[in-house]
């Protein structure tokens, strides 16, 4: 199986074997990701980061991954300082930067932008998030976290929060379906998982249930994946407070939890996880954030031909 020059656009493009082919070398690369060992695996390679939306973890973990492996990073930086401010199209920017790079990470608010970019250049395009569409490398690190901190096959997982607009949970659902997960969806009615995704999951014989509060499921699930509820989507502040309180993770709530429960969050968080939860053995979200480095190291090495 070769990943050289492969575009990374959507989790729908990946089989279970392909996902495992990314997860497996990541664990071997962890000592390098932690700075315990040095590597020149990507010496001479250049990665370009084109971020048209704010980012901390995705952008910096890609930078860290590339630097830890001896490669170089070109960062688009502020849009005001580029030709985009002069009216250059995304298509032309992609074509130009493709000539400077061995791979490009693109984050853009327009859904489908990464797919479009992949049709314009020969170097690999990595989708770093396209609107409410997909965020595949986040899914890879989520899966890696589940594998490292719990288990993958037939895992009982609850996805809670903004399931309508949350691209992280959309991509994760499709990937979990390859591992026989039992999925519980917890969200307010305004932010429920799109029907087409639920239909796709059931077509794959995945058990999908819905719940109104985390308290209903906390004792049964092995992984709780929490996303931010976006206050701006609620015209009535009182309605938002009602929803937010039903999805709040507190030490008191965790007294009812499965002892093996692991709590994940793609970050940034707002008020959905009480900071006191950080000190519990259930908290996994900062480990999850770090795991983005070895996963992206593995992915970059594969698509640039440094690993088979």
N, C-alpha and C positions, 0 to 999 in steps of 0.2 A: 504494500500500500504506500503510495507516494502522495505527499501533500504539496510538493514543490509547485509554486506559482498558483496555488489554489486560492480563489476568492472566498472570503468568510463573510457571508451575507445574512443568512437566516438559518435557524436550527432545523428548519424543514429540509435543508440540503444535506443533513448529516444522519448517517445510520448509527446504530449502537457501536459497531466495530470502529467507525471513524472517531466517535467521541472517545472511546477507550484508548485509541491510538494517540490522542492528545493528553488524556489524563495520566497515562502510564509514565511517560518521561518526566512529567512535572515533579513527581515525588523525588526523582533522582537529581533534579535541578534545585531542590530546596536549599541545600547548603550554600549554593552560589547565590541564590536569592537573599539569603540571610547575611551574605558577606563573609561567610566562614571559609569559602574557597573562591579562587579566581578562575576566570574562563576567558578565552579569546575565540569562542565558538562563532561569533558573528563579527569578527574583526574585518574591517573593510566594508561592511554593509551599512546602508543608510535607511532609516525609517523616517517618513514624514508624517507629522500629525496635523491634520486639518480639522480643527474644532470650531464649528459655527455656533455652538452652544456651550455654556459654562460646564466645566468638569474639574474635579480634583482627583478622585481615585482612578478613573479610567486613563486619563492623560498621564498622570504621574507614575502609575504602575507600568504603563507601556514604556515610558522614558527610563524607569528604573530597570526594567527587564532588558532593554536594549543596551544600556550602559554596563550592567552587570556581566553581559556576554561580550563586551568589547566592541560593540557597534556604536554608531553615531545617530543623533536625532536632529531632524530639522523641524522646528515648530512654527506654524503659521503665525502665531501671536495675535496681536490686536488686529481686527479687521480694518480699522481705520488707517493702519500703516501699510496696507497691501493694495494691490491693483483692484481688488474687489470694491474698494471705496470709489474707484474711477468707473465702475460699471462692468467690470469683467465678469463673465458668466461663470457659474460653477463648473460647467463642462470645460471651459478653456483653462480654468485654474487646475483642474484635475489633469488635463493633458500636459500642461507645463510642468507641474510638480512630479508627474509620472516619469518625466525625463531626468529628474534629479535623484530618484529614489529606487530602492529595492523593494519597498512595500509602502503602502499608504494606509493610515487609520483615519477614517472619515466619520465625524459626528455632525449631523445636520438635522434641522427641525422638520424637513420635508420627508415624509414616508416614501420609500422607494429610491431615495437619493443614492444610497450605496450600490444598489443594483444597477442604476443608470451609470454610475462611475465605473463599474466593473466592465461595462461594454465599451469604454473609451480608451483604456490603457491595457498594456500587457502585464504590468507588475501587479501583484496581489493587492486587492482592496479589502480592508478589514472594516466591517461595519461597527463603529463605536457607538451606535445608537441613531436611529432614524425616526424622529418624531415618536408617535405612539406605536411604531412598528416593532422592530426587533433589535436586540442587543446581545448577539451570540456570545461574545467573549465574557460578558457578565454571567451568562448561563454556564459556560464552561467552568468558571471559578466557583459558581454555586454548586454545581455537581461535584466538583473536586472537594469542596468543603463538606458536603454530605458524605462523600466517601471516606474522607479522613476523620470526621468527627462522629459519624453514625454508621449507616450502611446504605447501599444503593438499591439492591434488589428488593422489590415489594415494600419499600419504605412507606410508612404512614405519615403523610405530611399535610399540614394545614397552611393554606395561603391566605393571608389576612390583610385587609386594607383596601387600597385603590386597585381593584382588579379589572376595571374597565379601561383605564388609560395607562396602566403600568406595564411598560414594554418588558420589564424584567420578568414578570410573572407569566406573560404571554409566551415568551421563549422557553421559560423553564417548564411550563406545562407540556409542551411538545417533546422536550427532552425526557422528562420523567415518564412519559408514556412508553418509552423504549425500555424502561426498567421495571414495568409492572407496578408502579406506585399506586397507592390508595390516596386520592386527593380530596381534601375537604376545603371548600371555598367559604371564607368568612368575610362578609362585606355588607355595607348598607345597600339598600335596593338601588340607589342612584349610581352605585359604582360596582355593580356586579360584573362578573366575567362575561365577555361577549358570547352570545349563544352559539356562534359558529365554532368557537374554540371548544366549548363543552361538547358540542356534537362531534367534533373531530376526536376528542378524547374517548367518548363512548363508542365511537366506531372502532377504536383500537382496543376495545374491551377493558378500558380503565374504569375502575369504580370511582365515581364522582358524586359527592354529596355537598349540600349547602347548609350553612348555619348562620345564625344572626349574631352570635357573640362568641368570643374566644373561650369564655367560661364553659360553654357547652362541649368543647372538644379538647380542652387542655390536658385532661387526664388520659386521653387515648392516643394522641399523636406522638410520634418520635421526633419530628422536626416541625417547628413553627416558623414560617417565613413571613415576616412582617414588612409591609410597605407603608409609606407615608400617605395619610389622608390629606388631600389638598383642600385647604380651607376655602380657597378662592372659588371652588366649584359649588359652594353652598350659599345661596342668596340670603338665607336666614341663619344668623349666627347661633341662635338657640338650637337649630336642627344640627348644625355642625358639632356643637358641644355634646349633644346627645349621642351622636354617632361616635365621636372621638372617645368618649368615656367608655363605650361598649367595647372598644378595641385597645384600651390601654393595658399594657403589661406592667404589673406591679409585683413586688415581693409577696404581697398577700395573695395574689392570684396564683403565683407559682407554688404555693403550699398545696394546691390541688393538682399539680402537674405530674405527669409521668416522670419518675426519677431520672430517666435517661434522656429527657427532652433537651434538644438543642434549639436555641433561638437564633435565627438568622435575619439579617436586614441588609439590603443593598447600600444603605446610607446615601445621602445624609438623612438623619432622623429629625423629626420635629419633637412632638410630645408623646409619641406612641409607645415609647419604652422608658419607664422610670429609670433614671441614672443609677439607682441603687441596684438594679438588676445586673449592671455591669460586673459586679463583684461575685455573682453567683456562678456556679458551674454550668448553668444553662446557657449563659451568654456566649455567643459564638461569632458575633458580627465583626469584631476587630480582627479575629483570626481570618474570617472570611475575606476581609479587605486585603490582608497580607497575601492570601493565597492567589490573589490576582497577579502577583509578580511571577511565581513559578509557572502558573498556567500560561501567561502571555510569553514567558521565556520559551516554553515548549512550543507554543503555536508559531512564534516568529522563527524559531529554529527549523521547524518543519516546512513552512512555506518558503523559506529562503534556501532550502536545500542543505542545511547544515546537519539535519537529522533525517533519518529514513523512517 
